[in-house]
Amino acid sequence: MPWNSHWVGVADFLAMGGYASYVWISIGACALAVLIESLQLRRRHRAAARRVSQLRGEA
């Protein structure tokens, strides 16, 4: 069964059967949450590494 058996073309796929606004907003919100979490994790990791360096006297 081909992946696009329910859609005639790309436009039908992107329309998501009339639920495109819900689907794509949800995907965008999840992607934004993952991006924000990744950036915060990087910031916390760098702060922790700086703190460890200071505690070791390597500053």
C-alpha positions in Angstrom: 0.0 0.0 0.0 1.6 3.3 -1.0 2.0 6.0 1.6 -0.3 8.4 -0.4 -3.2 6.0 -0.9 -5.6 8.4 0.9 -4.5 11.5 -1.0 -4.6 12.5 -4.6 -1.7 14.9 -4.3 0.5 16.9 -2.1 -2.2 19.6 -1.6 -4.6 16.9 -0.3 -1.9 15.7 2.1 -1.2 19.2 3.4 -5.0 19.8 3.8 -5.1 16.8 6.2 -8.7 16.0 5.3 -9.9 19.4 6.5 -8.0 19.3 9.8 -4.8 21.0 8.5 -5.1 24.0 10.9 -5.2 21.7 13.9 -2.6 19.3 12.7 0.0 21.8 11.5 -0.4 24.1 14.5 0.1 21.1 16.8 3.2 20.1 14.9 4.5 23.6 15.0 3.8 23.9 18.7 5.7 20.6 19.4 8.6 21.7 17.2 8.8 25.0 19.0 8.7 23.3 22.4 11.5 21.0 21.4 13.6 23.9 20.1 13.0 25.9 23.3 13.9 23.0 25.5 17.1 22.3 23.5 18.2 25.9 23.8 17.5 26.0 27.6 19.3 22.7 28.0 22.4 24.0 26.2 22.3 27.2 28.4 22.0 25.1 31.6 24.8 22.8 30.5 27.1 25.7 29.8 26.3 27.3 33.2 26.9 24.0 35.0 30.3 23.6 33.2 31.3 27.1 34.1 30.3 26.5 37.7 32.3 23.2 37.9 35.3 25.1 36.3 35.0 27.8 39.0 34.8 25.3 41.8 37.9 23.5 40.5 39.8 26.9 40.3 40.3 26.7 36.6 38.7 30.0 35.9 
